[in-house]
């Protein structure tokens, strides 16, 4: 089949080449025909013009000669001169006429040849048409051959699958026969041993009788010391006879007890083996049942897809044929699994019956024939065996725990490495196709490591990549990035991503690799996790004590601590699952992705946290005053302090690459690092920047400074304009995108108004508001959040309003939503719920459709300054120096549906 395909491809290539050549010839012939036609027209034109010119000259000559004849004879000389001159002109024109006539003859000859060219052209066109038909036929044959190959391949695959199925059946039968053979050998050996033991017991009859008659005396004498005073000469013979009987009975009793112990020991081993076999069979049974269930679901899904394609009727035969083959393969697999389940059930029943028979026959027979001395002997051996087995079990259990700890640490390290690696390569993969392909393959092999799977799955399911594979993948990707060089510094203040990424390799230089403490990721939160808002987790000192490997590097770095669960938390709609501790002063702002957390504080730092490992990655310092806003996009972190926006590149280390000012100036590097003390004043010409926001594609930065919002193009790091129109300082803003890819910037100000700006790409200069939302709040706007075509606003008037972006009007409002300023708003992930936080530390949940209250909790003891959300969690920053991480209860959707129904009933 491969040879035929190659022949088809060679023929197709030859025909295509010939078609191209002949098409080129056809084009050349057509061009030559066009040139000849043009030349013919030119020659005919020139010929007609020359003939007209000759005729005019002859007429002029005749007219002049007539005039000359009418004049006096003295003018004859002059007439001759004129006549000679005209004759000369006529001769020249006649020569040109002859040349043109010869050219016309040549052109006629070329026109005769043109018929041959036309014939040749028609022939070439016919050849090209025939070749195209041949090409179409060859392509059709190739498709038919490919279809035949695919059918043959599927048939071979089915045959291979059936052969494998038969092979598995034969192997299963062979294992079953081997198990039966081993069972029969065990039974035969046990029966043989029992017969041998019975023969040994029956053989010394006299000794057995003596033991039965005198055994109590022997036992008593074994506890009483013999008295030599009672012996006399007359009783010497009797004493000797008794001593010999006693020795014979004792030796015989010990030998019988030993044989019984060996029988019991073998029986115990057999029972253990039988139960282990049954347990393994039951595990196989459960595994087969799960496989059958998965295959059945998959088969139903494929059948539904096939039925849908048949209903749509779009190339049904071609698309349905592979699905039919897949259904047949799944059916064959399900049949095989059903056969395996039936065999497994039969084996389990057979083992159970064999076990019951052996237990009732062997053990009861041995125990029923035991005497007191034999029972003591057996009990002593049972004690020794129990102690040995318990010691072995304890040792094995300790080894298992050690190995589980190592495995857990390896999984955490690998997950951290891969998370950081993929995070660092997101932007570079867009410009490097080879890196993009390698990253895609790595994602398929290693998985995506989600922070939260939605169903409270453990980290064992979300991080299944071995450390060796992660290290190899990391080295390959870092080679492509050009970052595989070793780095060594004498001193480093914070841990960089490269140190975390290569904690156990040489590429990290002198960075210590002692992150061995048990870090609980967000994906490992137990199902019942979460507490009420007023509970806090263990302190940093407690966490350091629990993690000896982390304590040496801990220093002032923060950690994300898990919060213990309580009974009351299980009914709460919002559950606090972790607390991030590490800032020394109030936390003013927060931003997050699915694997990173960014927090800005009054301690003049912005901390970057890893949500997978629960560790602080780095601390971005050098700010002149409080860090009031932070945003992240494509490995760049933007932090705001006073009138400056610092741009950090965190791909390699904590490096400030640009410093932007509120007046529109751009400085390379960090111009604030020289000021180590806190700076309260603002430079002249600058304004305090209250908040920043990025547009959805991360290419434009909007900074609210004073009464306006400055627009920055991050591709060139230049200021392109301002959004003006507010009469008071702009306190908050958010950015959405319209259908025509325009940025919709919503701003809230101290002038109580919310304005909407339409900013198109490339717009320059001052931009006026497109709409002014009314009625306004009664005080300044503190927070804004967008959800689809609606947005919510929180104000210092303690109220929350819901606005429509399309109709640009007020939909609903809650005048006194809180008892204090509404400082922060956030949308609950995957739920139609709004979370609001106030200056009193209270968190409230609202239904986004009706703005109906769903519940309230005491989130923090201090004001809540900011709320952020990723795909699974909510983050609240507070003056109590912590960031709490919340998760909505799994039954929140059903609760919301109940609230909807109640509202409908009330409205009716």
C-alpha positions in Angstrom: 0.0 0.0 0.0 2.9 2.4 0.7 4.5 1.7 -2.7 1.2 2.4 -4.5 0.7 5.6 -2.5 4.3 6.7 -3.5 3.6 5.9 -7.1 0.4 8.0 -7.0 2.2 10.8 -5.5 5.0 10.7 -8.1 2.5 10.6 -10.9 0.6 13.5 -9.4 3.8 15.5 -9.0 4.8 14.8 -12.7 1.4 15.9 -14.0 1.4 19.0 -11.9 4.9 19.9 -13.3 3.8 19.3 -16.9 0.6 21.3 -16.4 2.7 24.2 -15.1 5.1 24.0 -18.1 2.3 23.9 -20.7 0.4 26.7 -19.0 3.5 28.8 -19.2 3.8 28.0 -23.0 0.1 28.9 -23.5 0.7 32.2 -21.8 3.7 33.0 -24.0 1.8 32.1 -27.2 -1.1 34.3 -26.1 1.3 37.2 -25.4 2.9 36.8 -28.8 -0.5 36.8 -30.5 -1.4 40.0 -28.7 1.9 41.6 -29.9 1.3 40.6 -33.5 -2.1 42.0 -33.5 -0.8 45.3 -32.1 1.9 45.5 -34.7 -0.6 44.8 -37.5 -2.8 47.7 -36.3 0.3 50.0 -36.2 1.5 49.1 -39.7 -1.9 49.5 -41.2 -2.2 52.9 -39.5 1.2 54.1 -40.8 0.5 52.8 -44.3 -2.8 54.6 -44.5 -1.2 57.8 -43.2 1.7 57.5 -45.8 -0.7 56.9 -48.7 -2.7 60.0 -47.7 0.5 62.0 -47.5 1.6 60.9 -51.0 -1.8 61.7 -52.4 -1.7 65.2 -50.9 1.8 65.8 -52.1 0.9 64.8 -55.7 -2.2 67.1 -55.6 -0.1 70.0 -54.3 2.5 69.4 -57.1 -0.1 69.4 -59.8 -1.6 72.6 -58.4 1.7 74.3 -58.3 2.6 73.3 -61.8 -0.7 74.6 -63.2 -0.1 77.9 -61.4 3.4 78.1 -62.9 2.1 77.4 -66.5 -0.3 80.3 -66.2 2.6 82.6 -65.3 5.2 84.0 -67.7 7.9 81.8 -69.2 10.6 83.4 -67.1 9.5 81.3 -64.4 10.3 78.0 -66.0 13.5 77.6 -64.1 11.7 78.1 -60.9 9.0 75.6 -61.9 11.7 73.0 -62.7 13.2 73.5 -59.3 9.9 73.2 -57.6 9.1 70.1 -59.7 12.4 68.5 -58.9 11.9 69.2 -55.2 8.5 67.6 -55.2 9.7 64.7 -57.2 12.4 64.2 -54.7 9.8 64.2 -51.9 7.7 61.8 -53.9 10.6 59.4 -54.3 11.4 59.5 -50.6 7.7 58.8 -49.8 7.6 56.0 -52.4 10.6 54.4 -50.8 8.9 54.5 -47.4 5.8 53.2 -49.0 7.8 50.3 -50.4 9.3 49.6 -47.0 5.9 49.6 -45.4 4.5 47.3 -48.1 7.4 44.9 -47.5 6.8 45.1 -43.7 3.1 44.4 -44.5 4.1 41.4 -46.5 6.2 40.2 -43.6 3.4 40.8 -41.3 1.1 38.7 -43.6 3.6 35.9 -43.5 3.6 36.1 -39.7 -0.2 36.1 -39.7 0.0 32.8 -41.7 2.3 31.4 -39.1 -0.2 32.7 -36.5 -2.7 30.0 -37.5 0.0 27.4 -36.7 0.5 29.1 -33.4 -3.2 29.0 -32.8 -3.4 25.3 -33.6 -0.4 24.7 -31.2 -2.2 26.8 -28.6 -5.4 24.8 -28.9 -3.4 21.6 -28.7 -1.6 22.8 -25.6 -4.9 23.9 -24.0 -6.4 20.5 -24.7 -3.3 18.8 -23.2 -3.7 21.0 -20.1 -7.4 20.1 -19.8 -6.6 16.4 -20.2 -3.8 16.6 -17.6 -6.1 18.4 -15.1 -8.7 15.6 -15.6 -5.9 13.1 -15.0 -4.8 15.0 -11.9 -8.4 15.0 -10.6 -8.6 11.3 -11.3 -5.3 10.6 -9.5 -6.4 12.6 -6.5 -9.6 10.6 -6.4 -7.7 7.4 -6.6 -5.4 8.6 -3.8 -8.4 9.4 -1.6 -9.9 6.0 -2.4 -6.6 4.4 -1.6 -6.3 6.3 1.7 -9.9 5.3 2.6 -9.0 1.7 1.8 -5.9 2.0 3.9 -7.9 3.4 6.8 -10.5 0.7 6.5 -7.7 -2.0 6.4 -6.0 -0.3 9.4 -9.2 -0.3 11.4 -9.9 -3.9 10.4 -6.4 -4.8 11.6 -6.9 -2.9 14.8 -10.1 -4.8 15.4 -8.3 -8.1 14.7 -5.5 -7.1 17.0 -8.0 -6.1 19.7 -9.8 -9.4 19.4 -6.4 -11.3 19.5 -5.4 -9.3 22.5 -8.8 -10.1 24.1 -8.3 -13.8 23.4 -4.8 -13.6 24.8 -6.0 -11.9 27.9 -8.7 -14.6 28.3 -6.1 -17.3 27.9 -3.7 -15.7 30.4 -6.6 -15.3 32.8 -7.5 -19.0 32.4 -3.9 -19.9 32.9 -3.7 -17.9 36.0 -6.9 -19.4 37.2 -5.6 -22.9 36.6 -2.3 -22.1 38.3 -4.2 -20.8 41.3 -6.3 -23.9 41.4 -3.2 -26.0 41.2 -1.5 -24.2 44.0 -4.7 -24.5 46.1 -4.8 -28.3 45.4 -1.1 -28.6 46.3 -1.7 -26.7 49.6 -4.7 -28.9 50.4 -2.7 -32.1 49.5 0.3 -31.0 51.6 -1.9 -30.2 54.5 -3.7 -33.5 54.3 -0.4 -35.3 54.1 0.9 -33.5 57.1 -2.2 -34.3 59.1 -1.9 -38.0 58.1 1.7 -38.1 59.1 0.9 -36.4 62.5 -1.9 -38.9 63.1 0.4 -41.8 62.4 3.0 -40.5 64.8 0.4 -40.2 67.5 -0.9 -43.7 66.9 2.5 -45.4 66.6 3.7 -45.5 70.4 0.5 -47.0 71.9 2.0 -47.9 75.3 3.5 -44.5 75.8 0.1 -42.8 74.9 -1.7 -45.0 77.5 0.9 -44.2 80.2 0.6 -40.5 79.3 -3.2 -40.6 79.6 -3.1 -42.4 83.0 -0.1 -40.7 84.7 -0.1 -37.3 83.1 -1.7 -35.4 86.1 1.0 -36.9 88.3 3.7 -35.9 85.9 2.3 -32.4 85.7 2.1 -32.2 89.5 5.6 -33.6 89.9 6.9 -31.0 87.5 5.9 -28.4 90.1 7.0 -30.2 93.3 10.7 -30.7 94.0 11.5 -34.4 94.6 12.2 -35.5 98.2 15.2 -37.7 98.6 14.3 -38.7 102.1 11.4 -40.9 101.0 13.4 -43.1 98.7 14.4 -46.5 100.1 16.3 -49.4 98.7 13.2 -51.4 98.1 11.7 -48.6 95.9 14.7 -48.0 93.6 13.5 -50.1 90.8 10.1 -48.5 90.9 11.6 -45.0 91.0 13.8 -45.8 88.0 10.8 -47.0 86.0 8.8 -43.9 86.9 11.6 -41.6 85.9 11.9 -43.3 82.5 8.1 -43.0 81.9 8.3 -39.3 82.9 11.1 -38.5 80.5 9.3 -40.4 77.7 6.0 -38.7 78.3 7.6 -35.2 78.5 9.6 -35.7 75.3 6.7 -37.1 73.5 4.3 -34.4 74.7 6.8 -31.6 73.5 7.2 -33.3 70.1 3.4 -33.6 69.6 2.9 -29.9 70.7 5.6 -28.9 68.2 3.9 -30.8 65.4 0.6 -29.2 66.3 2.2 -25.7 66.3 3.7 -26.3 62.9 0.3 -27.4 61.6 -1.4 -24.3 63.1 1.4 -22.1 61.8 1.0 -23.5 58.3 -2.8 -23.1 58.6 -2.4 -19.5 59.6 -0.1 -18.8 56.7 -2.6 -20.5 54.4 -5.5 -18.4 55.8 -3.5 -15.2 55.4 -2.6 -16.1 51.8 -6.3 -16.9 51.1 -7.5 -13.6 52.6 -4.9 -11.6 50.7 -5.9 -13.4 47.5 -9.5 -12.6 48.2 -8.7 -9.0 49.0 -6.7 -8.6 45.8 -9.6 -10.2 43.8 -12.0 -7.7 45.4 -9.7 -4.8 44.5 -9.6 -6.1 41.0 -13.3 -6.5 41.0 -13.8 -2.8 42.1 -11.3 -1.7 39.4 -13.1 -3.6 36.7 -16.4 -2.2 37.8 -15.0 1.4 37.6 -13.5 0.6 34.2 -16.9 -0.7 33.0 -18.7 2.4 34.3 -16.2 4.7 32.6 -16.4 2.8 29.3 -20.2 2.7 29.4 -20.3 6.5 29.9 -17.8 7.0 27.1 -19.8 4.7 24.8 -23.0 6.6 25.6 -21.3 9.9 24.8 -20.0 8.6 21.5 -23.5 7.2 20.6 -25.0 10.6 21.4 -22.5 12.3 19.2 -23.1 9.9 16.4 -26.9 10.4 16.7 -26.4 14.2 16.6 -24.3 14.0 13.5 -26.9 11.7 11.8 -29.6 14.3 12.6 -27.5 17.1 11.2 -26.7 15.1 8.1 -23.4 16.8 7.4 -21.3 14.2 5.6 -22.8 11.6 7.7 -21.1 8.6 6.2 -17.5 9.9 6.6 -18.0 11.2 10.1 -20.2 8.4 11.5 -17.9 5.5 10.3 -15.1 6.3 12.8 -17.7 6.7 15.5 -19.2 3.3 14.7 -15.8 1.7 14.9 -15.2 3.4 18.3 -18.5 2.1 19.5 -17.6 -1.4 18.4 -14.3 -1.2 20.1 -15.9 0.1 23.3 -18.5 -2.7 23.2 -15.8 -5.3 22.8 -13.9 -3.8 25.8 -17.0 -3.8 27.9 -17.8 -7.4 27.0 -14.2 -8.4 28.0 -14.5 -6.6 31.3 -17.9 -8.3 32.0 -16.2 -11.6 31.3 -13.4 -10.7 33.7 -15.9 -9.6 36.4 -17.8 -12.9 36.1 -14.5 -14.9 36.4 -13.4 -12.8 39.3 -16.8 -13.4 41.1 -16.5 -17.1 40.5 -12.9 -17.2 41.9 -14.0 -15.2 45.0 -16.8 -17.7 45.7 -14.5 -20.6 45.2 -11.9 -19.1 47.6 -14.6 -18.4 50.2 -15.9 -22.0 50.0 -12.4 -23.4 50.3 -11.7 -21.1 53.3 -14.8 -22.2 55.2 -14.0 -25.9 54.7 -10.4 -25.5 55.8 -11.3 -23.4 58.8 -14.0 -25.9 60.1 -11.9 -29.1 59.5 -8.3 -28.3 60.2 -8.3 -25.8 63.1 -11.1 -27.5 65.1 -9.4 -30.9 64.7 -6.0 -29.6 66.0 -7.5 -27.5 68.8 -9.8 -30.4 70.0 -6.8 -32.7 70.5 -4.7 -30.3 72.6 -3.8 -31.1 76.2 -2.9 -28.5 78.9 0.9 -28.8 78.3 0.4 -28.5 74.5 -1.9 -25.6 75.0 0.7 -23.8 77.1 3.3 -24.6 74.4 1.1 -23.3 71.6 0.1 -20.1 73.6 3.8 -19.4 74.2 4.5 -19.6 70.4 1.4 -17.6 69.6 2.7 -14.8 71.9 6.1 -14.8 70.2 4.6 -14.8 66.8 2.2 -12.0 67.7 5.0 -9.9 69.0 7.2 -10.5 65.9 4.3 -9.7 63.5 3.4 -6.6 65.4 7.0 -5.4 65.3 7.2 -6.1 61.6 3.9 -4.3 61.0 5.1 -1.2 63.0 8.3 -1.1 61.1 6.5 -1.4 57.8 4.1 1.3 58.8 6.8 3.7 59.8 8.6 3.0 56.4 5.3 3.6 54.6 4.8 6.9 56.4 8.4 8.0 55.6 7.9 7.1 51.9 4.5 8.9 51.8 6.1 12.0 53.2 8.9 11.9 50.6 6.4 11.3 47.9 4.2 14.2 49.1 7.2 16.5 49.2 8.3 15.4 45.7 4.8 16.1 44.4 4.7 19.5 46.0 8.2 20.4 44.7 7.3 19.1 41.2 4.0 21.0 41.2 5.8 24.2 42.3 8.5 23.8 39.6 6.0 23.2 36.8 3.6 26.1 38.0 6.5 28.6 38.0 7.9 27.2 34.8 4.7 27.4 32.8 4.0 30.8 34.4 7.4 32.1 33.2 7.0 30.8 29.7 3.5 32.1 29.0 4.7 35.2 27.3 7.8 33.7 25.6 5.8 31.0 24.0 3.9 33.5 22.0 7.0 34.5 20.1 8.8 31.2 19.9 7.0 28.5 17.9 9.3 25.7 19.0 8.9 26.7 22.7 5.1 26.9 22.1 5.0 23.4 20.8 7.2 22.0 23.6 5.0 23.8 26.2 1.9 22.3 24.6 3.3 18.8 24.8 4.4 19.4 28.4 0.9 20.5 29.3 -0.6 17.3 27.8 1.9 15.1 29.6 2.1 16.8 33.0 -1.5 18.3 33.3 -2.4 21.8 34.2 -2.1 21.7 38.0 -5.3 23.5 38.8 -5.5 25.3 42.1 -9.0 24.2 42.7 -10.9 21.5 40.8 -14.3 22.6 41.8 -15.1 19.4 43.7 -12.6 19.8 46.5 -10.3 17.2 45.0 -7.0 16.6 46.7 -3.6 17.6 45.4 -2.8 14.0 44.6 -5.1 14.4 41.6 -4.0 17.9 40.6 -0.3 17.2 40.7 0.7 13.9 39.2 4.0 14.8 37.6 7.1 13.0 38.8 10.0 15.1 39.8 12.4 13.6 37.3 10.1 14.5 34.4 9.6 18.0 35.7 13.4 18.5 36.0 14.0 17.2 32.5 11.2 19.3 31.1 12.4 22.4 33.0 16.0 22.0 31.6 14.7 21.6 28.0 12.5 24.7 28.3 15.1 26.8 30.0 17.6 25.9 27.2 15.1 27.3 24.7 14.6 30.4 26.8 18.4 30.9 27.2 18.2 30.9 30.9 20.1 27.7 31.8 23.2 29.5 33.0 24.1 29.1 36.7 23.7 32.1 38.9 25.6 32.7 42.1 25.4 35.7 44.4 27.0 36.2 47.7 23.8 37.5 49.3 20.2 37.6 48.3 17.4 39.2 50.3 14.4 37.3 48.9 13.8 34.0 47.2 13.4 34.3 43.5 11.4 32.1 41.1 14.6 30.5 39.8 15.6 29.4 43.3 12.2 27.9 43.8 12.2 26.3 40.4 15.6 24.7 40.7 15.7 24.1 44.5 17.3 20.7 44.1 19.6 21.4 41.0 22.9 23.1 40.4 21.3 25.7 38.2 20.2 27.7 41.2 23.7 28.5 42.2 24.1 29.1 46.0 20.4 29.3 46.6 19.5 26.8 49.5 17.2 24.0 48.6 15.6 23.4 52.0 11.9 23.8 51.2 11.0 20.5 52.7 8.3 21.5 55.1 4.7 20.2 54.5 3.0 23.0 52.6 -0.7 22.7 52.2 -1.9 24.0 48.8 -5.3 25.4 48.1 -6.3 22.2 46.3 -5.7 20.2 49.4 -8.3 21.9 51.5 -10.6 19.2 53.1 -14.3 19.1 52.2 -15.4 20.4 55.6 -12.8 23.1 55.6 -13.6 26.7 56.3 -14.6 28.6 59.3 -16.5 31.7 60.3 -14.9 35.0 59.5 -13.6 35.8 62.9 -11.3 32.8 63.2 -7.7 33.1 62.3 -5.1 30.5 61.5 -1.8 29.7 63.3 0.8 32.4 63.5 3.9 32.5 61.4 5.9 31.3 64.4 3.7 28.2 64.7 4.0 27.5 61.0 7.8 27.8 61.2 7.8 25.3 64.1 5.8 22.8 62.1 8.1 23.1 59.1 11.7 22.6 60.2 13.0 22.6 56.6 11.4 26.0 56.1 12.4 27.6 59.3 16.0 28.2 58.4 15.0 30.3 55.3 11.8 31.8 56.8 13.1 35.0 58.2 10.6 37.8 57.5 8.9 36.0 54.6 5.2 35.3 54.8 3.2 32.1 54.5 -0.3 31.1 53.6 -1.7 29.2 56.6 -4.6 26.7 56.4 -7.5 27.6 58.8 -8.8 24.8 61.0 -12.5 23.9 60.4 -15.3 24.1 63.0 -18.8 22.6 63.1 -20.4 26.0 62.6 -18.4 26.7 59.5 -19.9 23.8 57.5 -23.2 25.7 57.2 -21.7 29.0 56.3 -22.1 30.2 52.7 -18.6 31.6 52.6 -15.7 29.7 54.2 -12.3 31.0 55.2 -9.9 28.3 54.1 -6.5 30.1 54.3 -4.9 33.2 55.8 -1.8 34.9 54.2 0.3 36.5 56.9 3.6 38.3 56.4 2.9 42.1 56.1 3.9 44.2 59.0 1.2 46.8 58.4 -2.3 47.1 56.9 -2.8 45.4 53.5 -4.4 48.0 51.1 -4.7 46.2 47.8 -4.8 42.7 46.3 -4.7 41.1 42.9 -4.5 37.4 41.9 -4.4 34.7 39.2 -5.1 31.0 39.6 -1.6 30.4 40.9 -0.2 33.7 42.1 -1.3 36.3 44.7 -0.1 39.9 44.9 -0.6 42.1 48.0 0.3 45.8 48.6 0.7 47.2 52.1 1.3 50.2 54.2 4.7 48.6 55.0 5.8 50.0 51.5 6.1 46.5 50.0 4.3 44.4 47.5 4.5 40.7 48.2 4.1 37.9 45.6 2.8 34.6 46.9 2.6 31.1 45.3 -0.9 29.7 45.9 0.2 26.2 45.2 2.9 25.9 47.9 1.5 28.5 50.2 4.8 30.4 50.2 5.9 34.0 49.6 8.0 34.1 46.5 9.4 37.6 46.6 8.9 41.0 48.2 9.0 44.1 45.9 10.3 47.0 48.0 11.7 50.5 47.6 8.4 52.4 47.5 8.3 55.9 48.8 5.0 55.4 50.7 2.0 53.0 51.0 1.4 50.6 48.1 -2.2 51.6 47.3 -2.8 49.5 44.1 -1.3 46.5 42.4 -2.0 44.8 39.0 -0.4 41.9 37.2 -0.3 41.0 33.5 2.1 38.9 31.4 4.9 38.6 34.0 4.8 42.3 34.7 3.7 43.6 38.1 2.5 47.3 38.4 2.6 48.8 41.9 1.4 52.3 42.9 2.9 54.5 45.6 2.2 58.3 45.8 2.6 59.6 42.3 4.7 56.7 40.9 3.8 53.5 39.1 6.7 51.0 39.3 6.8 48.3 36.7 8.5 45.0 37.8 9.6 42.1 35.7 9.3 39.0 37.9 10.3 36.4 35.3 13.9 36.2 36.6 14.1 38.3 39.8 12.5 41.3 41.5 13.7 43.9 39.0 12.0 47.3 38.4 12.4 48.0 34.7 10.3 51.3 34.5 9.0 54.0 36.7 5.9 55.9 35.4 4.7 59.2 36.9 1.3 60.7 37.2 2.3 63.6 34.8 3.2 61.2 32.0 7.0 60.9 32.4 8.8 57.6 31.9 12.0 56.7 33.7 14.1 53.6 33.0 14.8 51.6 36.2 13.8 52.4 39.7 14.1 56.1 40.6 12.6 55.6 44.1 15.1 53.1 45.4 17.5 55.8 46.7 14.9 57.0 49.2 15.0 54.6 52.1 12.8 56.7 54.4 9.0 57.2 54.0 8.1 60.1 51.7 4.7 61.7 52.4 4.9 64.7 50.1 4.1 64.6 46.3 6.5 66.3 43.9 5.4 69.5 42.2 3.4 68.9 39.0 2.4 65.4 40.2 -0.8 64.0 41.7 -1.5 61.1 44.0 -2.4 58.0 42.0 -5.4 56.3 43.7 -5.8 53.2 41.6 -4.7 51.6 38.3 -6.5 49.1 36.0 -5.4 47.1 32.9 -7.6 46.6 29.8 -8.5 42.9 29.1 -5.6 42.2 26.7 -3.1 43.8 29.1 -1.8 46.3 26.5 -3.2 49.5 28.0 -2.8 50.8 31.6 -5.2 53.4 33.1 -4.1 55.3 36.1 -6.5 57.4 38.2 -4.5 60.5 39.3 -6.3 63.7 40.5 -9.5 64.5 38.6 -8.4 62.6 35.4 -7.2 59.2 34.3 -3.9 58.9 32.4 -3.7 56.3 29.5 -0.5 54.4 29.0 0.5 52.2 26.0 2.4 49.4 27.6 3.9 48.2 24.2 6.0 51.3 24.0 5.7 52.6 27.6 4.4 56.0 26.5 1.4 58.1 27.7 -1.2 58.5 24.9 -3.8 60.7 26.5 -6.1 61.5 29.5 -9.7 60.8 30.4 -11.2 64.0 31.7 -14.5 65.2 33.0 -14.7 64.6 36.8 -14.8 67.5 39.2 -13.2 65.6 42.1 -10.4 63.0 42.5 -11.0 59.7 40.7 -10.9 57.1 43.5 -11.6 53.8 41.6 -11.9 52.5 38.0 -12.5 49.3 36.1 -12.1 48.4 32.4 -14.3 46.3 30.2 -14.3 45.7 26.4 -17.1 46.3 24.0 -18.1 44.3 20.9 -16.0 46.4 18.6 -12.9 45.9 20.8 -13.1 49.4 22.3 -12.1 49.8 26.0 -15.0 50.8 28.2 -13.5 52.6 31.2 -15.8 53.1 34.2 -14.6 55.6 36.7 -15.9 56.6 40.2 -15.0 59.9 41.8 -15.3 61.9 45.0 -17.7 64.1 43.1 -20.3 61.3 43.6 -20.6 60.5 39.9 -19.7 57.5 37.8 -18.7 58.2 34.2 -18.2 55.9 31.2 -15.4 56.5 28.6 -15.2 54.8 25.1 -11.5 54.5 24.3 -10.6 53.2 20.9 -7.2 51.7 20.1 -4.7 54.4 19.1 -6.8 57.3 20.4 -4.6 60.3 21.5 -5.2 63.4 23.6 -8.0 64.2 25.9 -11.1 61.9 25.9 -14.4 63.1 27.2 -16.9 60.9 28.9 -19.4 59.1 26.7 -22.0 58.9 29.5 -22.6 60.2 33.0 -24.6 57.7 35.1 -27.5 59.2 37.1 -28.8 59.4 39.7 -25.4 59.7 41.5 -24.5 58.4 44.9 -24.7 60.7 48.0 -21.0 60.5 48.6 -17.8 59.5 47.0 -17.4 56.2 45.0 -15.1 53.7 46.6 -15.4 50.5 44.5 -16.6 49.2 41.1 -16.9 45.7 39.6 -18.2 44.6 36.2 -20.1 41.4 35.5 -21.1 41.0 31.8 -23.3 43.9 30.7 -23.9 45.1 34.2 -21.7 46.7 36.9 -22.0 47.4 40.6 -20.8 50.5 42.6 -20.1 50.8 46.3 -19.9 54.2 47.9 -19.1 56.1 51.1 -22.9 56.6 51.5 -23.0 52.9 52.6 -25.0 52.0 49.5 -24.6 49.6 46.6 -26.1 50.3 43.1 -26.5 48.1 40.1 -26.2 49.7 36.6 -26.9 48.5 33.0 -24.0 49.1 30.6 -26.1 48.7 27.5 -29.1 50.9 28.5 -26.9 53.1 30.7 -29.4 53.4 33.5 -29.8 52.3 37.2 -31.4 48.9 37.6 -31.5 48.4 41.4 -30.0 49.8 44.6 -29.5 49.0 48.3 -29.3 52.4 50.1 -27.9 51.1 53.4 -26.2 47.9 52.4 -23.6 48.3 55.2 -23.3 50.4 58.3 -20.1 52.0 57.1 -18.3 52.8 53.8 -18.6 50.1 51.1 -14.8 49.9 50.4 -14.6 46.8 48.2 -16.7 44.7 45.8 -16.1 41.3 44.1 -17.9 38.7 42.1 -18.1 35.1 43.6 -16.5 32.7 41.2 -18.9 30.5 39.2 -21.9 31.9 41.1 -24.4 34.7 40.6 -23.4 36.3 43.8 -21.8 39.7 44.8 -19.4 40.0 47.8 -19.1 43.4 49.5 -16.8 44.5 52.2 -17.0 47.6 54.4 -14.9 49.7 56.7 -16.3 47.9 59.7 -14.8 44.5 58.6 -18.2 43.0 57.6 -18.6 40.9 54.5 -22.0 40.5 52.8 -23.3 38.3 50.0 -25.9 39.6 47.5 -27.7 38.0 44.7 -26.5 39.6 41.4 -29.9 39.4 39.8 -32.1 40.9 42.5 -29.5 42.4 44.9 -31.3 40.4 47.6 -29.2 39.7 50.7 -27.8 36.2 51.1 -26.0 36.5 54.4 -23.3 38.5 56.3 -20.2 37.5 58.2 -17.6 39.2 60.3 -14.7 38.9 57.8 -12.0 40.9 59.6 -11.7 42.9 62.8 -10.4 45.9 60.8 -11.5 47.7 57.7 -11.6 45.6 54.5 -9.7 47.6 51.8 -9.8 45.4 48.7 -11.4 42.2 47.2 -10.1 40.1 44.3 -11.2 36.8 42.8 -9.7 34.1 40.6 -11.5 31.1 39.1 -12.1 29.4 42.5 -11.4 31.7 45.5 -12.0 35.2 46.8 -9.3 37.3 48.6 -9.9 40.0 51.1 -7.2 42.5 52.2 -7.6 44.2 55.6 -6.0 46.6 58.0 -5.4 43.6 60.3 -2.2 42.9 58.2 -3.7 39.7 56.7 -5.3 38.5 53.4 -8.0 35.9 54.0 -8.8 33.4 51.3 -12.4 32.4 51.0 -14.3 29.7 49.1 -18.0 29.7 48.5 -19.9 26.7 49.9 -20.7 24.0 47.3 -24.5 24.4 47.8 -24.5 28.2 47.2 -26.1 27.7 43.7 -29.1 25.9 45.2 -29.4 28.5 47.9 -29.4 31.2 45.2 -32.1 29.3 43.3 -34.2 29.2 46.5 -33.8 32.9 47.0 -34.9 33.4 43.3 -38.0 31.3 43.9 -38.8 33.2 47.2 -38.5 36.5 45.3 -40.8 35.3 42.6 -43.4 34.2 45.1 -43.1 37.5 47.0 -43.5 39.4 43.7 -46.6 37.3 42.7 
